[in-house]
């Protein structure tokens, strides 16, 4: 029998081969009932194998997925275990760096084990959907043979380490962060001090402060390249941040060290991991990210703990050898640098060059962004792209957090030929990094947590915006739109100019897909600031909303005023007034299209909840309470904009009490206005009974009320703007969960 090396034409690291063998053995034990499902679930997640949603039978383009042709029974009802139906395999590409041979193998396995589509994620990973779990060991071996691992792509582990895709070729960077990101990736991969986390752990590197390429502020560890002079010698190091993260309530990373010398990068990162593993939350997963530990301890105490841990760390030779003995493969251009001669290369080329081409620090070379609509590229396109790159620029591909691929070291003179080659394979779209290049998570297409069709919405917006891109105001074209299908924020909507978060509403007894509008996030400076939600709008109104919002900005802005500055100056009250009519949902009989989501002709539902019937048009006490809570949280946002942090936080707390009281009135109309009574009855009637809980983190959102009630804003030691923002975010999420709870209660009444 041939060995794996002979069969695959490559050589796996022995440790990787042993790990895949072990996983295959665990799969067999689970089949025999000798391994607990909970244990196996974490095992397969740490190998990148996810379960997948099947209640959505269509892709964003309206075509049925290949999954529905798999012999796995009625997938529209959802598989009962991971063995019943294909799932998703996440594949790590550290720094997004991927070679020709690796891309070819990825194309092969996507074709053989999946639906022949490679999906680029917002963490520079590749995801394959509709993969049978029985195929995963062979898939993993084929990838390992060309140096790709799926280990710790998911689960409570250090996820894919991301980095600026322009590292090494950007003229604004202090130095190339690629070797450092690579060293930390493989130092922590499987490290004993990174195996006992309560939740996932994310790391990012950026070569400079000004651009967004690394998004270091949204990570558990964020490293920004920095240099300083010591004794006349330039010393390399990093501005070292900790405790960032998006998710339901985003936290901005805090500066742990202004300058961390390069030789301390690995040991200090290890010390951070040890502190997180020892002190991070383990029981309550809703509070188990590093951001909560840093917020709880404070940055000074966290720093003290890290430094104490660093002092007792046993010396590890890999702290230096990881940087010196295992360098990343250098990129070697296939052609000499050459300028682009003046000439008429066609309108399509000029538009593509204007948005998709970035001059490199090295004269005569450029980086080209290959725009992937919704982050998707087919296997055949991948192979053709590899052939094109071999001709023009060598092994220089990197995926990006905006779900595209960049090729570096293209001689400027070769750009027209490179563009022509892209056009032949359908990948010559311009508009990269503009309003038409929209980032979106999988949403309801394949994610079990998806509430709204973020990919469907993104596809619709891309189509509409692309047709009129050249007629848009230049500043509008520079805006970024990002969409997430649920509260987990995988679409990174918090740091976009215009962001959308999938939610749901009950209208006339039927559920309607909505998106919360989030405005004013800052993408530049590594994701410098987060936007706030200002209200939910029907999904089918979102394209009109984008038009209205951008037109309102252009009409009302001051000369040279940025979008974020305009939002702050104008205030949410004016913005709400300008958009309020777009909240309206027509009756089902008037326009049933509102009751289906983008890309899916079926009537919109979430999971197995069904359609549900309303008892009538009477407005209930609960609806009044929920309406009051939305009003109060909006008022909190206005006070936040005015800089009154304490008032904003107090109103946000009151909004949660109003929503809780509204729910209680469905069972006890005589509930008093006393906060203690409201919280006590809410706990007894909705939390302890789990009536408030649902698969989308209702229990977590209930904890926001309990936490704030124990330490109300007016009794604290002072509330700053950051704390006020978190209070508002938590209130917004609690109110959304209250809406969902009320919908379930109405459904139960209707079906009784």
Order of alpha helices (4+ residues) and beta strands (2+ residues): alpha-alpha-alpha-beta-beta-beta-alpha-beta-beta-alpha-beta-alpha-beta-beta-beta-beta-alpha-alpha-alpha-alpha-alpha-beta-beta-beta-alpha-beta-beta-alpha-beta-alpha-alpha-beta-beta-beta-alpha-beta-alpha-alpha-alpha-alpha-alpha-alpha-alpha-alpha
